Amino acid sequence: MAIDTFQEKYCDIAREYLAQGHSLDALAAKLKCSRITVYNWKEKHKNFEEAIEEGFSSRTGMVEDILTHNAKT
């Protein structure tokens, strides 16, 4: 069954899932909704948009740390 009602817990799920390297498409699948729904929630819920940005930012930081570590070894 597809989920189309936004829940606050999706912010934490998005932040953590995206930080692990997953895409917005994969997040939509995890939340059992369409990609369009994720984008709609992102537009309608500032906290969800911020969680997505934080997740992507964490992932970028993680990749940079790995690359920096590998460059030193």
Secondary structure, 3 states (H helix, E strand, C coil): CCCCCCCCHHHHHHHHHHHCCCCHHHHHHHCCCCHHHHHHHHHHCHHHHHHHHHHHHHHHHHHHHHHHHHHHC
